[in-house]
Amino acid sequence: MRLPIIVLSALLVITVSGCLGQINEKTTPVEKKAEVKVFFYFSPNCPNCAKIEPYMYFIKSKVKQVDFDFCDISNSSTCTNESLWVARHIGLIGVPTAVFMYKNNVTVLVGWRDVGKLGSYFARAGIGVPDISYGNESYNVQECIECHNEKGISPPSTYNCTYCCHTP
């Protein structure tokens, strides 16, 4: 007598669950994390930061394959927990500093001249840097930074060029 009650109960549960409607599993696609992450540490009171900030903001706006995290060290409440953690673990000692993370590699670039080399690290990760046009010529932003360094001048303050250091 018990066996028919158990079977009947099981059938009832199956039938009732069918009446409730089919349960649809909703899967939300997980956004793929960028393979490359860059932390940029700066201060508004730092003259060397002011030299390289236009470059950093320019590449941040143009290079979408990279996850950028900017941290104003003079106001740490605007920094992410992750950027504060990285700062502690690299032993951040000054600004401007960029931390380039690609796969398991971490590269720390300190000073505006080294931070300006960030585009060459993108190339090693297979990521292109944006081009800048001047007249009929076109240069990638890294070429402009290198040209300015070779000529001993600060990086461009804007990337809507009205002057080109590549021309003689």
N, C-alpha and C positions, 0 to 999 in steps of 0.2 A: 504494500500500500504506500510506503514511503517513496519508492522509486517513481511511480506515476506522478506524485505531487512535486517531486524535484524536477522531473522532465517538464511538467505543466508550468511550473514556476519559471523555468529557463525559457520556455517558448513565450511566455507572457512578457518577460523582460526583453527578449529580442523583438517582439512585436511592438511593444510600447516604445522602445528606443527608435524603431523605424518610423513610428508616428511622430516623434518629436522632430523629425527632419534630419537630414544628413548633416553631419558636422563637417564643415569645410575647414581644413587647415589653411590658415593664411600664413604664407611665408613672406616675410619682408626681405627684399634683397639687401644684403649687407654691403654698405659702401666700401669699395676697395680702398684700403689705406694707401697713401702714396708711399712708394719705395724710398723716396728721398724726402727728408725733413730738414729744414733749416731753422735754427733758432738765431735770432739777431738781438743782441743786447746793446743798448744805446742810452744816452742821456741827452735831453734837450740843451743842457748847459755845456756840452762837450763840443769844442770846435772841430775836432777830428771826426766826430760822429756826423756833424753837419755836412762835412765834405762827402761822406759816403752814403748818407741817407737817401738822396735822390736816386742813386743807383739801386739801392735795396728796394725802395718803393716801386721803382720802375720794373725791376725783374719780378717782384711779387705780383704786380698787376698783369704781367704778360706771360709768365711761366706757370701754367696751371697744373702741370704734372708734379709740382713740388708743394709740399705742405709747409707753409711759413708760419712761424710763431715769433712775433716781435715783443720784446720786453723792455720797457722803459724802467731802468733800474732806479731812477729817482722817485718812482711811484710804483712800488712793487705790487700794490693792490690791483694794478691793471695787467699784471703778468699772470699767465696761466700757472697752475700748480706744476705742470710738466716742465715749463721753462725755468721755474725756480729750482726744481729738483735737478735739472741738467746743470744749472749755474753752480749749485753746490758741488755736484759730482765732478765737474771739470776744474773746479777751483777758480772760478771767474775772478780775475784780478783787475780787469780794466775794460774800458769800452773805447771804441766799438769792437765788438767781438761777434763773430758768426760761428756757429757750430753746424757743420755739414754732416748729416747722418745718411749713409747709404748702405743698405743691408746691415752687415755687422761692423762696418767701418765708421769711425767717428774722427772727424778732422776739425781742429779748433784753429780758427783764423783770427789773429789779434792785430788790431791796428787797421787804419783805413786802407793802406796799401795791400795788406793781405786779404782783407774782406773783399777788396776789389777783384781778387782772383777767383771769386766764387763761381763765376761762369765757366771757368776751365774745369772745375769739379763737376759741373752739370754735364759737360761734354763727356767726361769719363763715365758718367752714368747713362749716357745715350740720350741726354736731354739737350735740345738746342736752346740757344739764347736768342732774344729778339733782335731784329735788325733795326737800324736807324738810317734814315735817308737824309742825304744832304745834296740838294741839287739833283743831278742825275746819278749820283753815286749812292751805294748802299754798303753799310758796314754793320757787323754784329756788335752789340753793345760791349762785348769783351774786347774787341779790337779797339774800340774807342777808349776804354779804360787803359789798355796797354799803351796806346799812343800818348795819352796824357801822362802816364807814368814815365815813359821814355823821354818826354820833353820837360819833365819836372814840373808839370802843372797839375793842379787839383782836378779831380774827376769833374765831368760836366755837372752843372747845377740843374740842368734840364736836358731832356732828351728830345726836345723839339729844336734841333740845332739851327743856329743862325750863323755859326762859324764852324769850320772843320779843321782840326789839327792835322788831318791826313794830307791836306793840300800844302804844297811848298810855300 
